[in-house]
Amino acid sequence: MTELTEVDCSYDSVYGKIRSSWKKTANNYTHQVTIPPNTTAIIGIPKRLFPGRTVETVILGVNTLWTKNRYSTQNAGITPDTEDSRFIKFAVLPGTWQFDVITAANSGPK
């Protein structure tokens, strides 16, 4: 079975079009979402994207939103939500947002 590396989908809600697309390369991941006016969304960035690699940093433009297991700066329109063993979550206001995820090789057993 071939691994899925790219998705682009949308849904016409009563408030407008919701769009989500993501692309996974050998070591990185990009997730772009469009949230219509008068709505909010929770965006979950998966932690286990790559075998042997860990999510190290989540970036929005030039702002680091999350790095090395902690939320960092806030960006207008995006706030930290919750984090669990599977996802790093952000609450987002209407607009188009692109999350870039940087991974690092697992350090191995300690």
BELFENHU-V802012 format. One record per pair of residues at least 24 apart in sequence whose ideal C-beta (glycine too) atoms are under 10 Angstrom apart, sorted by sequence separation. I is the first residue (numbers start at 0). J is the second residue. If there is no record, write none. Layout:
BEGIN
i: [I/I]
j: [J/J]
END
This chain:
BEGIN
i: [4/5/6/7/9/11/13/14/21/25/65/10/13/23/24/27/64/12/23/26/28/21/25/30/28/29/57/59/54/57/59/54/65/64/42/64/65/66/46/60/67/39/43/46/47/59/60/42/43/44/46/47/59/60/63/39/41/43/46/47/58/59/60/41/43/45/46/58/59/44/45/46/57/58/34/43/44/45/57/58/43/44/56/57/58/42/43/44/56/57/41/42/43/44/55/56/42/43/54/55/56/41/42/54/55/56/41/42/54/55/40/41/42/52/53/54/55/40/41/52/53/39/40/49/51/52/53/39/40/48/52/53/38/39/40/49/51/52/53/38/39/42/44/46/48/49/51/38/45/49/50/36/37/40/42/44/49/51/32/34/36/34/35/36/32/34/35/33/34/33/34/32/33/34/32/33/31/32/31/32/30/31/32/30/31/29/30/31/29/30/28/29/30/28/29/27/28/27/28/26/27/28/26/27/26/18/20/21/23/25/26/15/24/26/14/21]
j: [28/29/30/31/33/35/37/38/45/49/89/35/38/48/49/52/89/38/49/52/54/48/52/57/57/58/87/89/86/89/91/87/98/98/77/99/100/101/82/96/103/76/80/83/84/96/97/80/81/82/84/85/97/98/101/78/80/82/85/86/97/98/99/81/83/85/86/98/99/85/86/87/98/99/76/85/86/87/99/100/86/87/99/100/101/86/87/88/100/101/86/87/88/89/100/101/88/89/100/101/102/88/89/101/102/103/89/90/102/103/89/90/91/101/102/103/104/90/91/102/103/90/91/100/102/103/104/91/92/100/104/105/91/92/93/102/104/105/106/92/93/96/98/100/102/103/105/93/100/104/105/92/93/96/98/100/105/107/89/91/93/92/93/94/91/93/94/93/94/94/95/94/95/96/95/96/95/96/96/97/96/97/98/97/98/97/98/99/98/99/98/99/100/99/100/99/100/100/101/100/101/102/101/102/102/95/97/98/100/102/103/93/102/104/93/100]
END
